[in-house]
Amino acid sequence: MEDYRIETDSLGSVKVPNDALWGAQTQRAIENFPISGITFPPIFLESLVRLKRALAKANKDLGELGPKIADGIIQAATEILEKQMWDQFPLDIFQTGSGTQTNMNANEVIANLASELLGGERGKKAPVHPNDHVNRGQSSNDVIPSAMYISATLAVKDQLLPAIKVLEHELEEKAKEYIEIIKIGRTHLQDAVPISLGQEFSAYAAQLRTIQENLEALIPLLCELPIGGTAVGTGLNAHPQLAEKTCQYLKEELQLPFAPTKNRFADIAAHDKMVTLSGLIRTLAIALIKIANDIRLLGSGPRCGIGELILPANEPGSSIMPGKVNPTQAEMLVQVCMRVIGNDHAVAIGGFFGGQFDLNTAKPLIAYNVLESITLLRNAMLSFNNRCVKGIVPNKERIRFLVEQSLMLATALNPYIGYDNAARIAKKAFKEGKTIREVALEEKVLSPEELDTALNLRRMVFPDK
């Protein structure tokens, strides 16, 4: 490091690159945690800087910061947000479990930029000090979880929910379009009684709709912030009204119901809300695996599989087999969901093993995994929707052939000839390679007219109509 300045902290002096806005504590963290190269995503850093700006406004209103210092912090935070200066936040997520290094990273960057805006010199901690001013009335222990909740709320509202709605809408449209296409149902991977293709797709849409409603119901809880609790929740060194005023600024800025949490001790010592959110995201992943697997199995073939759906041909599927096309969007989505389920497992462990006594010390891991899962699912759902679901075409001829061949149509004969006789006809049809209708006519168990009524596919699928 040739072009550097000397900064100091409580441990001594540190060489910091001259072009860096961070300071000594951030530089130490760069050197002490060269673990993964994975850094906090922009949505978390944006939430952290927004929080610092709201805190500065609140501290100014409460007389905890002078107008000049507070305005410098506010202006610096605004510039960071507008210019998206995320390269000034280089720290690995695998660091202190409270996220102290990332909190100090924000404090130092904002302080240095604010000092320069006020005529000071970078690295001198004057006129704006990272601890005394930017971190006024705060601790990493209440700042980092508050930023985690803010970013999770924004990610759910702006990324995850819109993507779920897009896919849910397309599946619902397919359900309406396919409602009259009657096909064979399948249970235990075996033939079952008929079902409408539209009914199958309506189930997919309903799964997503339920998850969407549960996520929306969780947002008010995520908006409860432990800010103002400082180190352990008691609020030591924070103005009694700091939390209320800070949340009010965030509420006005982001149009979300941010408010002080009902119990700051719980939201600092444990992160059950994030575990709950991660669990809902895992549920979404499980639902998407079901949907993607059903669609790719129904599209298997094209000649030697089920072949009831014709999936879009997006790219060649094999380096050796000419003309092969694979269900790549479904496979992509399933792999993403596998990653999300793994992320949730780590969040769960972070929730119960990461916290002892008055502080959870897995905050960076929990925050990162939840936000990564949201981003992955958002991107994967939109791609699956646009490159697969929209282009699905039912293979009506194949659907009709399979439903006519099904032995489970014998179920519709139960009310007329009893279970045992219907089972005998089904077994005979299977043994002789005939349809249920053919054997029933041969056996003369019902008149042709009665058989037409009993084996009416639409009546089986829509008994109430």
Secondary structure, DSSP 8 states (H G I E B T S, - for coil): --SEEEEEETTEEEEEETT----HHHHHHHHH--S---B--HHHHHHHHHHHHHHHHHHHHTTSS-HHHHHHHHHHHHHHHHHT-GGG---BSSS-TT-HHHHHHHHHHHHHHHHHHTT--TTS--SS-IIIIITTT--HHHHHHHHHHHHHHHHIIIIIHHHHHHHHHHHHHHHHHTTT-EEEEEETTEEEEEEEHHHHHHHHHHHHHHHHHHHHHHHHHHTEE-TT-TTTSS-TTS-TTHHHHHHHHHHHHHTS--EE-S-HHHHHH--HHHHHHHHHHHHHHHHHHHHHHHHHHHT--SSSS---EE----S---SSSTT----HHHHHHHHHHHHHHHHHHHHHHHHHHSEETTEES-HHHHHHHHHHHHHHHHHHHHHHHHHTGGG-EE-HHHHHHHHHH-GGGGGGGHHHH-HHHHHHHHHHHHHHT--HHHHHHHHTSS-HHHHHHHT-HHHHH-TT-
